[in-house]
Amino acid sequence: MALAPHVAGSSAPTPSPPQQDHDVLGATHPCVQLVAVRDILRANALAPGPITFGPSGLTVIYGGNAAGKSGVARILKKACHAQEPGARILPNVFEPDPGQPASATIDFLVDGEAKSHRWIDGQAKSQFLRAVNVFDSRCAAVRIEKASIVAYTPRILQLFRELALVVDRVAEGLKEEKAALGNQPASLASLNLDNTTEAGQFVANLSAKSSVDELETTCRFDNHDRERILSLNRALADDPEKRAFSEEARARRMQRLDEAVKSTVGLLDDIGSSNVQNALDTRNSAREAAEVARKAFEGNSDLAGVGSKAWRSLWESARKFSEMHAYANEPFPVTRSGAVCVLCQQKLSPEAGSRLVSFESFVKAEVQREADDAELELATAIEAVQLVQLPKSVTAEVREAGILGSPEGEAVRRFLIIAKMRRRYLLALTRKQKALHCPDLPSIPNLAAVRDGSGKKRSV
């Protein structure tokens, strides 16, 4: 499509070849190009540099807040030409004031010849650097907000204005041609279809002999095609790295759910619950039998509490002292003639020796040993139940695994919630707290199907 008619009406314009006087500096001024700013001293918190500029094109200086972009602009505004050069450049506010002005060395080219200028804030500028114009928002504010008289428009600005008018005329012409085209169908050749594809082969073989039915069948667009396009767009928009990270996180959550379910087997299922309740019943029966024996034993003593837990702790300490220190080579209690009581440090009378023997017989009695074994067995069972790793929030864990709402996800969620209820029931039972009925634990969910993704419904 020819664009020339849109530039100057019905006839094409005659271009004017570029001339040297089109340059804003004119033919009598040298070409000045910035090369670098280096050896920066006492200018805000800027490092010494260097900051380099490309020999041609556009140089972009970028960075976060406080990176030093504005500081570089302040140096150029003071060293070159700017309508608003700004006030004195301050030193680093976090360091003592050196009392000296900011300075820097500016490298530049004058008609290709390398030159340098040591710029010092407040002193005379280089005559060559005056040819470099620096423009920022503060300079713009001077032109917009303050009164100023512009005697002429520089040629370079006039060129931009004329270029903008040309672009507008071209845009209007394109709109008119587009409206004139209306709803005319695009050429099939412009589609550039691959001949190896089904669509490409159809277009390549399309002719006047092609049947209308074949054309309608090929051009039919149904829901399957629409879903395929959506699927392709999702695949193209998908970030493989983020996808891999998401799948790894999901796998870890699935692993936690798997471990939580497996940890309940043998501990919170019917067998495990029965084991805890049997251990509790055995402990209670053994404790009652030991208490009956202790009371009978206490009845033959002049002191209350004989046979109690505190008394037994004292007795075990006396045995250890006797076997390790006092009578290391003799069985406890030592009641021979001349022996001394390890508790009261007095010689034993026959009656006192007999009492010590009866104490030891009570401690080693079968009923007491059974009570101790039952207590230890129950404590072991309770500790195992307490250590079962179950999620604090089952629903949140299932949701983060991406299976909330699927049949398998609901099975896992229900299983773990009831497992937590059963653990709470067993612990309350062993602590003599009020406990409700023991809920029935459902069958173990099909975790293999969940891990493989069968029947899965992703939650959003």
C-alpha positions as CSV (number, residue, x, y, z in Angstrom):
1,M,0.0,0.0,0.0
2,A,1.5,3.4,-1.0
3,L,1.6,5.9,1.9
4,A,2.8,8.9,-0.1
5,P,-0.8,10.2,-1.0
6,H,-1.5,10.5,2.7
7,V,1.4,12.9,3.3
8,A,0.5,15.8,1.0
9,G,-2.9,15.2,-0.4
10,S,-3.3,13.9,-4.0
11,S,0.4,14.4,-5.1
12,A,3.5,12.9,-3.6
13,P,5.8,15.4,-1.8
14,T,9.3,16.1,-3.1
15,P,11.7,15.2,-0.3
16,S,14.4,17.6,0.7
17,P,17.9,16.0,1.0
18,P,19.5,16.4,4.4
19,Q,21.8,19.4,4.7
20,Q,24.5,20.2,7.2
21,D,22.6,23.2,8.5
22,H,19.8,20.9,9.6
23,D,21.9,20.2,12.7
24,V,20.8,22.3,15.7
25,L,24.3,23.4,16.3
26,G,24.7,24.7,12.7
27,A,27.6,24.3,10.4
28,T,29.9,26.5,12.3
29,H,29.8,24.6,15.6
30,P,31.8,21.4,16.4
31,C,30.1,18.1,17.2
32,V,30.5,17.4,21.0
33,Q,29.8,13.9,22.4
34,L,29.9,12.9,26.0
35,V,32.1,9.9,26.7
36,A,32.4,9.4,30.5
37,V,32.1,11.1,33.9
38,R,34.8,9.9,36.3
39,D,36.9,10.8,39.4
40,I,33.7,12.0,41.1
41,L,34.3,13.6,44.5
42,R,32.0,15.1,47.1
43,A,28.9,14.8,44.8
44,N,26.1,13.4,47.1
45,A,27.0,9.8,47.9
46,L,28.2,8.9,44.3
47,A,31.1,6.6,43.9
48,P,34.1,7.8,41.9
49,G,32.8,6.1,38.7
50,P,33.4,6.0,35.8
51,I,29.9,6.4,34.2
52,T,30.3,5.9,30.5
53,F,28.1,7.0,27.6
54,G,27.7,5.2,24.3
55,P,29.3,6.8,21.2
56,S,26.0,6.7,19.4
57,G,22.4,5.9,20.0
58,L,20.7,6.2,23.5
59,T,22.5,5.6,26.8
60,V,20.1,4.5,29.6
61,I,21.2,4.8,33.3
62,Y,18.8,2.9,35.5
63,G,18.6,1.6,39.1
64,G,16.6,1.7,42.2
65,N,15.9,4.6,44.6
66,A,19.1,6.2,45.9
67,A,21.2,4.4,43.2
68,G,22.7,7.8,42.1
69,K,20.8,8.5,38.9
70,S,19.8,12.0,40.0
71,G,23.3,12.8,41.2
72,V,24.8,12.1,37.8
73,A,22.1,14.4,36.3
74,R,23.0,17.2,38.7
75,I,26.7,17.0,37.6
76,L,25.8,17.2,33.9
77,K,23.4,20.1,34.5
78,K,26.1,22.1,36.3
79,A,28.9,21.2,33.9
80,C,26.9,21.5,30.6
81,H,24.0,23.8,29.6
82,A,20.6,23.6,31.4
83,Q,17.8,26.2,31.8
84,E,17.7,25.2,35.5
85,P,21.2,24.1,36.6
86,G,20.1,23.8,40.2
87,A,21.8,24.8,43.5
88,R,25.2,23.8,44.9
89,I,25.7,20.0,44.8
90,L,25.8,18.8,48.4
91,P,28.3,16.1,49.7
92,N,27.3,12.8,51.4
93,V,24.9,13.7,54.2
94,F,26.1,10.7,56.3
95,E,29.7,11.9,56.3
96,P,31.3,15.1,57.7
97,D,31.1,18.1,55.4
98,P,34.6,18.4,53.7
99,G,34.1,22.1,53.1
100,Q,35.1,21.7,49.4
101,P,32.9,21.8,46.3
102,A,31.9,18.8,44.3
103,S,34.1,17.9,41.3
104,A,34.5,15.4,38.5
105,T,36.4,14.7,35.3
106,I,34.3,14.7,32.2
107,D,35.6,13.0,29.0
108,F,34.1,14.0,25.7
109,L,34.8,14.1,22.0
110,V,35.0,17.3,19.9
111,D,34.6,16.3,16.2
112,G,36.1,12.9,17.1
113,E,39.0,14.3,19.1
114,A,39.2,13.1,22.7
115,K,39.2,15.8,25.4
116,S,38.8,16.0,29.2
117,H,37.7,18.8,31.5
118,R,38.1,18.9,35.3
119,W,34.8,20.3,36.4
120,I,34.5,22.0,39.9
121,D,31.1,23.1,41.1
122,G,30.9,26.9,41.1
123,Q,33.8,27.5,38.7
124,A,33.9,28.2,35.0
125,K,32.5,25.6,32.6
126,S,34.2,24.2,29.5
127,Q,33.3,26.1,26.3
128,F,32.7,22.9,24.5
129,L,30.5,21.4,27.2
130,R,28.2,24.4,26.9
131,A,27.1,22.9,23.6
132,V,25.6,19.9,25.4
133,N,22.0,20.6,26.5
134,V,20.7,18.8,29.6
135,F,16.9,18.6,30.0
136,D,14.9,17.2,33.0
137,S,11.6,17.8,34.8
138,R,13.0,20.9,36.5
139,C,14.0,22.4,33.2
140,A,10.6,21.6,31.8
141,A,9.0,23.4,34.8
142,V,10.9,26.6,33.8
143,R,9.5,26.5,30.3
144,I,5.9,25.8,31.5
145,E,5.5,27.7,34.8
146,K,7.8,30.7,34.4
147,A,7.5,33.5,31.9
148,S,10.0,33.2,29.1
149,I,10.2,34.7,25.6
150,V,11.2,32.3,22.8
151,A,12.4,34.4,19.9
152,Y,12.7,31.4,17.5
153,T,12.0,27.7,17.4
154,P,15.1,25.6,16.9
155,R,15.2,23.7,13.6
156,I,15.4,20.4,15.4
157,L,12.1,21.1,17.3
158,Q,10.5,22.3,14.0
159,L,11.5,19.0,12.4
160,F,9.8,17.0,15.2
161,R,6.6,19.1,14.8
162,E,6.5,18.5,11.1
163,L,7.2,14.8,11.6
164,A,4.2,14.6,14.0
165,L,1.9,16.3,11.4
166,V,3.1,13.8,8.8
167,V,2.4,10.8,11.1
168,D,-1.2,12.2,11.8
169,R,-1.9,12.5,8.1
170,V,-0.6,8.9,7.4
171,A,-2.8,7.6,10.3
172,E,-5.9,9.3,8.9
173,G,-5.2,7.9,5.4
174,L,-4.9,4.4,6.8
175,K,-8.2,4.7,8.6
176,E,-9.9,5.8,5.4
177,E,-8.5,2.8,3.5
178,K,-9.5,0.4,6.3
179,A,-13.1,1.8,6.2
180,A,-13.1,1.4,2.4
181,L,-12.1,-2.3,2.7
182,G,-15.2,-2.9,4.9
183,N,-15.9,-6.6,5.5
184,Q,-14.1,-7.9,2.4
185,P,-12.6,-11.3,3.2
186,A,-8.8,-11.6,3.5
187,S,-7.0,-13.6,0.8
188,L,-6.3,-17.2,1.7
189,A,-2.8,-16.8,0.4
190,S,-2.1,-14.2,3.1
191,L,-2.7,-16.8,5.8
192,N,0.7,-18.4,5.0
193,L,-0.4,-21.8,6.1
194,D,2.0,-24.7,6.3
195,N,1.4,-27.2,3.5
196,T,2.2,-30.1,5.8
197,T,-0.8,-29.4,8.0
198,E,-4.3,-30.4,7.3
199,A,-5.5,-26.8,6.9
200,G,-2.5,-26.0,4.6
201,Q,-3.3,-29.0,2.4
202,F,-7.0,-28.1,2.2
203,V,-6.2,-24.5,1.1
204,A,-3.6,-25.7,-1.4
205,N,-6.0,-28.1,-3.0
206,L,-9.0,-25.7,-2.9
207,S,-10.5,-25.1,-6.3
208,A,-13.7,-24.6,-8.2
209,K,-14.2,-28.4,-8.1
210,S,-14.2,-28.5,-4.3
211,S,-17.6,-29.4,-2.9
212,V,-19.6,-27.1,-0.6
213,D,-20.1,-30.0,1.9
214,E,-16.3,-30.5,2.2
215,L,-15.8,-26.8,2.7
216,E,-18.5,-26.6,5.5
217,T,-17.0,-29.7,7.2
218,T,-13.5,-28.3,7.1
219,C,-14.6,-24.8,8.3
220,R,-16.8,-26.1,11.1
221,F,-15.6,-24.8,14.5
222,D,-17.1,-26.7,17.5
223,N,-16.5,-26.8,21.3
224,H,-13.7,-29.3,20.9
225,D,-11.8,-26.9,18.7
226,R,-12.5,-24.1,21.1
227,E,-11.2,-26.1,24.1
228,R,-8.1,-27.1,22.1
229,I,-7.3,-23.4,21.4
230,L,-7.8,-22.6,25.1
231,S,-5.6,-25.5,26.1
232,L,-2.9,-24.4,23.6
233,N,-3.0,-20.8,24.9
234,R,-2.7,-22.0,28.5
235,A,0.3,-24.1,27.6
236,L,2.0,-21.2,25.8
237,A,1.3,-18.9,28.7
238,D,2.5,-21.4,31.3
239,D,5.8,-20.8,32.9
240,P,7.6,-24.2,33.0
241,E,9.9,-23.0,35.9
242,K,6.9,-21.9,38.0
243,R,5.0,-25.0,37.0
244,A,7.9,-27.2,38.2
245,F,8.1,-25.3,41.5
246,S,4.4,-25.6,42.0
247,E,4.4,-29.4,41.2
248,E,7.3,-29.9,43.6
249,A,5.5,-28.1,46.4
250,R,2.3,-30.1,45.7
251,A,4.4,-33.4,45.8
252,R,5.8,-32.4,49.2
253,R,2.3,-31.8,50.5
254,M,1.1,-35.1,49.1
255,Q,4.0,-36.8,50.8
256,R,3.0,-35.2,54.2
257,L,-0.6,-36.4,53.7
258,D,0.8,-39.9,52.8
259,E,2.9,-40.0,56.0
260,A,0.1,-38.7,58.1
261,V,-2.2,-41.5,56.9
262,K,0.5,-44.2,57.3
263,S,1.3,-43.0,60.9
264,T,-2.2,-43.8,62.0
265,V,-2.0,-47.5,61.0
266,G,-1.4,-49.6,64.0
267,L,-1.7,-46.7,66.4
268,L,-5.1,-45.0,65.8
269,D,-6.9,-47.8,63.9
270,D,-9.1,-50.3,65.8
271,I,-6.1,-52.5,66.7
272,G,-4.1,-49.6,68.0
273,S,-7.0,-48.1,69.9
274,S,-7.7,-51.5,71.5
275,N,-4.1,-51.8,72.5
276,V,-4.2,-48.5,74.3
277,Q,-7.5,-49.3,76.1
278,N,-6.2,-52.8,77.1
279,A,-3.0,-51.2,78.4
280,L,-5.1,-48.7,80.4
281,D,-7.3,-51.5,81.8
282,T,-4.3,-53.6,82.7
283,R,-2.6,-50.6,84.4
284,N,-5.7,-49.8,86.4
285,S,-6.2,-53.4,87.6
286,A,-2.5,-53.8,88.5
287,R,-2.6,-50.5,90.3
288,E,-5.6,-51.5,92.3
289,A,-4.0,-54.8,93.2
290,A,-0.7,-53.0,94.2
291,E,-2.7,-50.5,96.3
292,V,-4.5,-53.4,98.2
293,A,-1.1,-54.9,98.9
294,R,0.4,-51.6,99.9
295,K,-2.5,-50.9,102.4
296,A,-2.1,-54.3,103.9
297,F,1.7,-53.7,104.2
298,E,1.1,-50.2,105.7
299,G,-1.2,-51.7,108.3
300,N,1.7,-53.6,109.9
301,S,3.8,-50.3,110.2
302,D,3.6,-47.6,112.8
303,L,4.1,-44.9,110.0
304,A,1.5,-43.8,107.4
305,G,2.6,-44.0,103.7
306,V,4.8,-47.0,104.0
307,G,4.7,-48.7,100.6
308,S,3.7,-45.5,98.8
309,K,5.5,-44.1,95.7
310,A,7.5,-41.7,97.8
311,W,8.5,-44.4,100.2
312,R,9.5,-46.7,97.3
313,S,11.7,-44.0,95.9
314,L,13.4,-43.7,99.2
315,W,13.8,-47.4,99.4
316,E,15.3,-47.6,95.9
317,S,17.8,-44.9,96.8
318,A,18.8,-46.9,100.0
319,R,19.3,-50.0,97.9
320,K,21.6,-48.2,95.4
321,F,23.6,-46.7,98.2
322,S,24.1,-50.1,99.9
323,E,25.0,-51.9,96.7
324,M,27.4,-49.3,95.4
325,H,29.0,-47.9,98.5
326,A,28.1,-49.2,102.0
327,Y,28.1,-53.0,101.3
328,A,29.2,-53.3,97.7
329,N,29.8,-57.1,97.8
330,E,26.7,-58.1,99.8
331,P,23.0,-58.4,98.7
332,F,20.6,-55.8,99.9
333,P,19.4,-55.5,102.6
334,V,22.4,-56.5,104.7
335,T,21.1,-57.7,108.1
336,R,24.0,-59.7,109.4
337,S,25.4,-59.2,112.9
338,G,27.1,-55.9,113.2
339,A,25.5,-54.4,110.1
340,V,24.3,-50.8,110.1
341,C,21.1,-49.5,108.7
342,V,21.9,-47.5,105.5
343,L,19.0,-45.1,106.4
344,C,19.4,-44.3,110.1
345,Q,23.1,-45.3,110.4
346,Q,22.5,-47.4,113.5
347,K,23.3,-51.0,114.2
348,L,20.4,-53.3,113.2
349,S,18.6,-55.2,115.9
350,P,17.1,-58.6,114.9
351,E,13.7,-57.0,114.7
352,A,14.9,-54.1,112.5
353,G,16.7,-56.5,110.2
354,S,13.5,-58.6,109.8
355,R,11.6,-55.4,109.0
356,L,14.1,-54.5,106.3
357,V,13.7,-58.0,104.8
358,S,9.9,-57.6,104.7
359,F,10.3,-54.2,103.0
360,E,12.4,-55.7,100.3
361,S,10.0,-58.6,99.8
362,F,7.1,-56.1,99.4
363,V,9.0,-54.1,96.8
364,K,10.0,-57.2,94.8
365,A,6.5,-58.8,95.1
366,E,4.9,-60.0,91.9
367,V,1.9,-57.7,92.2
368,Q,4.0,-54.6,92.5
369,R,6.2,-55.7,89.6
370,E,3.2,-56.2,87.4
371,A,1.9,-52.7,88.4
372,D,5.2,-51.2,87.3
373,D,5.3,-53.1,84.0
374,A,1.7,-52.1,83.3
375,E,2.5,-48.4,84.0
376,L,5.5,-48.5,81.7
377,E,3.5,-50.2,78.9
378,L,0.7,-47.7,79.1
379,A,3.2,-44.7,79.1
380,T,4.8,-46.2,75.9
381,A,1.4,-46.5,74.2
382,I,0.4,-43.0,75.1
383,E,3.7,-41.6,73.9
384,A,3.3,-43.3,70.5
385,V,-0.2,-41.9,70.2
386,Q,1.0,-38.4,71.0
387,L,3.8,-38.6,68.4
388,V,1.4,-39.3,65.5
389,Q,2.0,-36.5,63.0
390,L,-1.3,-35.1,61.9
391,P,-1.8,-31.7,60.2
392,K,-3.0,-28.8,62.3
393,S,-5.5,-27.9,59.6
394,V,-6.5,-30.9,57.5
395,T,-8.6,-28.9,55.1
396,A,-5.8,-26.4,54.4
397,E,-3.3,-29.2,53.8
398,V,-5.7,-31.0,51.4
399,R,-6.4,-27.7,49.6
400,E,-2.7,-26.9,49.2
401,A,-2.1,-30.4,47.8
402,G,-4.6,-29.5,45.0
403,I,-7.1,-32.3,45.7
404,L,-9.8,-30.5,47.7
405,G,-13.2,-31.4,46.3
406,S,-12.1,-34.6,44.5
407,P,-13.5,-38.0,45.9
408,E,-10.0,-39.0,46.9
409,G,-9.3,-35.6,48.5
410,E,-12.5,-35.8,50.5
411,A,-11.6,-39.4,51.6
412,V,-8.2,-38.2,52.9
413,R,-9.7,-35.2,54.6
414,R,-12.4,-37.3,56.4
415,F,-9.9,-40.0,57.4
416,L,-7.5,-37.5,59.0
417,I,-10.2,-35.5,60.8
418,I,-11.6,-38.6,62.4
419,A,-8.0,-39.8,63.2
420,K,-7.5,-36.5,65.1
421,M,-10.8,-37.1,67.0
422,R,-9.8,-40.6,67.9
423,R,-6.4,-39.5,69.2
424,R,-8.1,-36.8,71.3
425,Y,-10.4,-39.5,72.7
426,L,-7.6,-41.9,73.6
427,L,-5.5,-39.2,75.3
428,A,-8.5,-37.9,77.3
429,L,-9.2,-41.5,78.3
430,T,-5.7,-42.0,79.7
431,R,-5.8,-38.6,81.5
432,K,-9.0,-39.5,83.3
433,Q,-10.7,-36.6,81.4
434,K,-14.3,-36.7,80.2
435,A,-14.2,-38.5,76.8
436,L,-16.9,-39.0,74.3
437,H,-17.4,-42.1,72.3
438,C,-14.5,-43.4,70.1
439,P,-15.4,-42.5,66.5
440,D,-15.1,-45.2,63.9
441,L,-12.1,-44.7,61.6
442,P,-13.0,-45.1,57.9
443,S,-11.0,-47.2,55.6
444,I,-7.6,-46.0,54.5
445,P,-8.0,-43.8,51.4
446,N,-6.6,-44.8,48.0
447,L,-3.4,-42.6,48.2
448,A,-1.9,-44.3,45.1
449,A,-4.8,-42.9,43.0
450,V,-4.3,-39.5,44.6
451,R,-0.6,-39.4,43.9
452,D,-1.1,-40.5,40.3
453,G,-3.8,-37.8,39.8
454,S,-6.6,-40.2,38.8
455,G,-10.1,-38.8,39.5
456,K,-8.5,-35.6,40.7
457,K,-10.3,-32.3,40.7
458,R,-8.1,-29.3,41.1
459,S,-9.3,-26.6,43.5
460,V,-8.9,-22.9,42.6
